[in-house]
Amino acid sequence: MLGIVYITAGDMKNASEIARELVSKRLAACVNMFPISSVYMWEGKIEEGNEIAMIVKTDISRFEEICKVVKALHTYELPAIEFWEIEGEPEYLDWVQVNSSGEEAP
């Protein structure tokens, strides 16, 4: 099953570091990053700030390993890491599958 892992990071430097590690380890086929504004509850207070959203395209079988990498590199005490199952154009999904399999492409 293929999906999106949605992660937020505090800045582009941390997001890029995580993205490069995930792609280089073939845990993800691709990572899109873009700035967002967030409002959230933290330690009993409403917080508001700018973050970087990351959309990680991968196979669900890689989720546990992705979580380990993200937690090791992330600057947040409690990073947001969510998995969403996806459907899409078959040829593109094949590319995601091949490039997030952890194996070298044929």
Phi, psi and omega in degrees: 000134180260158180193184178247132168258121180260126182226143171246146178229159184285336180203168183293327180299311180293318179299316180295320178299314179296312182301313181297321179293317180297317180288318182294329178273004181058033172274342180220144175280327186198149173228123174262140181229137178205151181287143176222163171250135184234144172236128185205162176266128177217123179052044174080005180234148173280124180248155177217135180191173178266140179220176173246123176271140179237130174248111185256119181266122189200182174261140182301332180297344182266356189301313182299317179292322176300314179303317180298315180296314182299312181297326179291327185257341189288146179273347180278148173294322181225087181287147174282122178222109183233146177246130177237124176292143181232158169234158180181193181297124188305318181296319178294317180296327174298318178298316178301313181302309182297319186271003174236017184279345184086357180248158176293140178294146179293000000 
